[in-house]
Structures are given as structure tokens and as C-alpha cells.
Amino acid sequence: MGKVQGVWFRKGTQNTAIDLGLFGDVQNLKDGSVLVRVSGKREEVLKLLEWCKKGTPHSVVESISFEETDSEFHKTFDIIR
């Protein structure tokens, strides 16, 4: 999670996740942070996590946190509005 607005972070996350063959979703939360839920091969998930630390060229990511779960998503990676 991190606070990002108006810098294409969700779309960049979606594009990166799809390129890595991952599934899940990304959404802005009411507090201004972003939630990314993802499933796929561990090494690819870690690559997405590294991408999220930097974000898009106009992003300023102050911090991220992550939690591993047994949840799995199906055949897409969506932006939740």
C-alpha cells in the first residue's frame, strides 16, 4: 500500500502484473492509499513488489507493506474503481 493519486499507479501496476503473468486487482482506498492483491509465481510476485516500490515515473511511493495469504485470483488482473 502507498499513497498515490493521479500518477497512473493503478494502470502501471496492472500493466506490470499482466506482463509478469500475474492475477489479482489494484484499487485506491478511501484513505488515499492503494491496495494491490496478487497471485501467481512467487518470483514474479516479488518482481511486482519491487516495481511497486518505485511505481510510475510520476509516483512518489512513501512506503509499502505486504502480507502473504493463501488467496488466489482467477484469470485477470483488474483495476477496481
VENTA-V235989 format. One line per field, one symbol per residue. ss: DSSP state (2 for helix, 1 for strand, 0 for the rest). psi: psi as a letter, one per 40 degrees, with the letter a starting at -180 (. if undefined). Layout:
ss->???
psi->???
This chain:
ss->001000002222222222200011111100001111111002222222222222000000000000000000000011110
psi->iihhhfefdddddddddddefiiaihiiideeihhhhiiahdddddddddddddaideihhdiiiihhieiiibeihihh.
